[in-house]
């Protein structure tokens, strides 16, 4: 179907309406002649059928003739030729006089290029009221000066409508603004006193389809001097291959939907000037006249100039207002981010002082969710509702930010708390964890005054399809809009995202700082180990000297010294020997921090029997053989076998030492995965917990940590066979270097159990 076929019917399927190709219409308005020229010879290939009215010859006569042959020799031929040769897709003006059959007529010509063709549109100069250019220019300049002075946007728009009305002489001039959904509202109006006002009325988006909005962006001015006039077909020498694109043609025919729509409003002449901001159609200045009314080209041009000035001024005023708001948002944001960065606990910084988190996006309520911990601030839904909302947003919405000003549209369960949360922003701080901030805005009940019931534009055809027909009535029709909050401003959403980036940055910085501290700690520990090693190593030599000299003195002067002198010398030797043992222990301990671990598969049964052999050799001859219970075969672990031998040896020798029993019961084993010890600790699945249990003197709970400290003994120096207080410190260091942990459980007087974790190969 050609677009023009459907032009005879204003009703149109809803799905066709938005993209209906109104620019491909092959009809023109009758107040001028449209001709299409071949681009090199300027031969007329198509012409509107009304040529005879304006040029006094039939269109058929003109088809195939070069346009320049018709040009009155007085017209500046060179200027027109230049205009034709250099024409662009945007129309340019040329005054043209055409002579046909001895009659000369004057026209305002508009020339532009479409693909390979040139379109020339002629509006008879005789039709035009004599418009003197200078007063018109003065009028536009005065209007501009007046408008520039007005700061208040409402006042400014009203003044702009007044100026356009005085330029055009049209009955009613309205300024119409589009919202985010392309519905429009009349925000300024000048009209005759007796006419009903459209000020404040809303128009559904379907009133101006997408393609028409797009055309307004390109052409700025649309002029239809008589909506009742019959439209004119184009005739061509040979049938056209493709429909002609009349997007930029001032004489472009009118969509019947548009005709019926305006006629239902009582409008016969129409002039629309588009207000474009940042390449977006911000609004329109619509001029209506009850009767047919032609406007000369110069007046329309003046309107276009004024329209562009209004758009520029309006944008700078809107931008200024917006900038002030953006600056205030930015200030809150900077202060906020700064205090979060300095805070130890970023959640506290988010919460205190309360209004800040709300002000950052102008919300009335917020929720901070850090895993299971949810904190509510200001006016929010109940905790259970917030939790459910979070579950939904985690499951449904993978984006880092989600926002709506009508929550119940996307989340029907939100209906019962729409009063506090019709507006919602969900900001995901982490992709892995349940870290989110939610902001809420309350429902704002709005009364929207529609220009006629917008639902009246929609009809259902016999086959069930939805048909749009222009409304018959534009009388005010009120609608109460519910479950809707004030929309989120792009700057508020940007602020929310910036906050997320700041939080992520701060958290990452903190993690970096922690990693840096750990690294330094590691270095320090290594330094400390090598210092301890060097110090203890160097101490050994003078100590050896003290022992040797003391022994020498005992041998040489033992006879001459009195009894107490000998006793003191012997104590000196003993103390030096003890110091030597302590230094050995310290050396061993510091070496542990420096040596590389030799990880290998280590069968603990083998390690245990080696330790038992060593311990057995240390026992006095009279003592019974060492008995250690092993309830089941021990596992094989991945460990340094020499060091694990050291651990077992220390634990077992303690179990033998710290008891009053001559034959203590000692057990070595490992725990089952279901053992409560395992469940209560964080232990990896491939690890095993080995224990050494005795029935000795036990340890008081208050010493459970102390006993692992260097040189810490709980008893007199020489009681329980003496000791250096290093054995458990070494065991702890070895296990921790294996990535495991060691702990003690004990009841004083009943016995002790040491547990340690190693990575297990097989059990
Ligand atoms: P040492 O045995 O050389 O004193 P350790 O570091 O091995 O040093 O032990 C530190 C202290 O922990 C011991 O002095 C002792 O008081 C206590 N201890 C260690 N093992 C046991 C045990 N099995 N039963 C009771 N007390 C123990």
Boltz pocket constraint, residues with backbone or C-beta under 6 A from the ligand:
constraints:
  - pocket:
      binder: B
      contacts: [[A, 650], [A, 651], [A, 654], [A, 655], [A, 658], [A, 694], [A, 696], [A, 697], [A, 698], [A, 699], [A, 707], [A, 708], [A, 709], [A, 712], [A, 713], [A, 714], [A, 715], [A, 722], [A, 723], [A, 724], [A, 725], [A, 726], [A, 727], [A, 728], [A, 729], [A, 752]]
      max_distance: 6.0
